[in-house]
Amino acid sequence: MSSDVRADVAVIGTGIIGLATAWEAARRGLRVRLVGPRRGEHRGQASRAAGAMLAPFSEVAASNSAPRVALEVGERVAARDLYDPWLSLLREASGRPLTLTPGMWVVATTAGSRDAAELDAIAQAALSHGHQAERHDPGEVPGLSPARSCTAHGALWLPGEASIDSGELMSALTDALLAHAEVTWTEAEATGLHASHGGELAITCATSLRISVPRVVLAVGVGLTDLLAGSQDLELALPPILAGKGVSALLRNVPLSLPTAVRTPMRDFACGMHLVPRTDGRIYLGATNRLCPSGTASYPLVMELADLLREAGEELSTQLFEGEIVGTSVGYRPFTLDHLPLVGPTADPRVLIASGTYRNGMLLAPRLAEMIADHLTVGAVAEHPFAPTRTITPDALPETLDRWLPDLVNLFLTPQGTPTAMQGVLADLLHQSLRGLATDESHPRGAAVRRTWQQAPVPEALWSLLVAYLR
Ligand SMILES: Cc1cc2nc3c(=O)[nH]c(=O)nc-3n(C[C@H](O)[C@H](O)[C@H](O)COP(=O)(O)OP(=O)(O)OC[C@H]3O[C@@H](n4cnc5c(N)ncnc54)[C@H](O)[C@@H]3O)c2cc1C
């Protein structure tokens, strides 16, 4: 069955990136065909599972190189600058109030082995971009009351950051798109992209629908691997997209006042613990991050939820233990081997991609939407670091082990419980064993470790290497 609705572009994927891109393209006068789920639970979708901190600075890690920090923070600041005007337009188009909560507290605690350095790096990133970063005593942070086992020893107030309710934002974008005359929303799963007659592209769908369009934007998050598997007659030359499974929880009746979001710095391959106030008085609690095959699980493991609740309670507020859990979410963050997004034309200029936003997609959405709309309408766009056809050279295993094994050991053994020297010894032993396994062709478990590393040569895979060894 073929569809007779004509469109200038189809956007496949209905997370924050697909919705923001479709809306921006329609606002620029293009006829847009949006393909992807609208109703339902959206289990596994990153966008609705997100805390939606708009965090240009507090996502900086002290271990990142200065050029890398400058690149990432520059892009995030550009996105943050777009946000308030974008929300105003969205309020008008959707009729929804959409509350943005300004400011962010970042707290250094003894649960992080380098939190003081992390706070310095975050403050430096904000100041060097002309934003404020105020040092405070942790006692001044509203809502902060960690367990006795975990001391808060520093706090930073970042007035340039903010947070928003991801569910409300997705609903507002949905309403704005449904109200737009130039947008047709097809609630279907795309199964493949194919060359069609007259230089057009055909999108095949699980419903047996076939949609012909001149151009397509892929915004399917971690669904990319499956979609590309069904699109083999096109040469897109896209790098792999990996999936970082994130678990979050929604609490109510927590006996604490939380006017703004409170978070720890980045640690242990994740974005730290964070509490984000929702407008209805509930508290969002996030988040874990584990490299996983995408979409393998729609529910949290008991272990993931237990770690999340315990760590957030101990590090941020024991009051959380008094609250009620009203929901949990699982979302798969799309990320690339160099951890930068993919934005723009693929090797086939008719197919564009907007993805790989990892931990920052809620913040980056209006910026990516603008970049894709520029590619679609103007053609020539300002140079940016997210070209999908760039060469990505991941670090080799030995360098990754050198840099990241101490963090992995930290994840297993909290600093309060183990002398630092023993952590160093364990990191050293693990280093030698994993390095040996990766090179020793004769070791029976080496093959599984090598295969795992080849599939995902990123620091987040270190945990998976141990799992591969166990199996
Ligand atoms: C727990 C968690 C916390 C986070 N916190 C933050 C935060 O505080 N701040 C921030 O900026 N970012 C945060 N992020 C990151 C952010 O959520 C992601 O970067 C962003 O949501 C990715 O958006 P997306 O649209 O690319 O992917 P998704 O939101 O995953 O959406 C992809 C959509 O494509 C659809 N799809 C897939 N395949 C197909 C197909 N074949 N056909 C049609 N549709 C398809 C899926 O159903 C899905 O709806 C967080 C993520 C998680 C998981």
The ligand as an ORCA input file, in Angstrom:
! r2SCAN-3c Opt
* xyz 0 1
  C      17.905      8.174     31.986
  C      18.281      9.273     31.020
  C      18.533     10.551     31.506
  C      18.870     11.575     30.616
  N      19.029     12.843     31.110
  C      19.258     13.867     30.245
  C      19.335     15.196     30.737
  O      19.183     15.444     31.936
  N      19.578     16.204     29.842
  C      19.730     15.962     28.501
  O      19.946     16.912     27.742
  N      19.648     14.696     28.013
  C      19.429     13.654     28.856
  N      19.374     12.378     28.396
  C      19.725     12.125     26.989
  C      18.566     12.372     26.057
  O      17.401     11.838     26.611
  C      18.859     11.725     24.693
  O      20.089     12.218     24.176
  C      17.751     12.076     23.695
  O      16.493     11.841     24.283
  C      17.867     11.253     22.423
  O      16.749     11.574     21.635
  P      16.387     10.778     20.315
  O      15.170     11.406     19.780
  O      17.603     10.712     19.442
  O      16.154      9.277     20.789
  P      14.871      8.658     21.521
  O      14.322      9.587     22.518
  O      15.275      7.317     22.010
  O      13.806      8.541     20.376
  C      13.966      7.702     19.261
  C      12.571      7.414     18.751
  O      12.673      6.767     17.489
  C      11.684      5.769     17.428
  N      12.121      4.771     16.466
  C      13.147      3.910     16.556
  N      13.227      3.136     15.463
  C      12.216      3.528     14.655
  C      11.774      3.103     13.386
  N      12.386      2.133     12.717
  N      10.688      3.712     12.840
  C      10.050      4.718     13.491
  N      10.433      5.151     14.713
  C      11.499      4.573     15.286
  C      11.605      5.216     18.833
  O      10.350      4.603     19.045
  C      11.768      6.480     19.651
  O      10.518      7.045     19.907
  C      19.016     11.322     29.241
  C      18.752     10.029     28.752
  C      18.393      9.025     29.633
  C      18.094      7.644     29.084
*
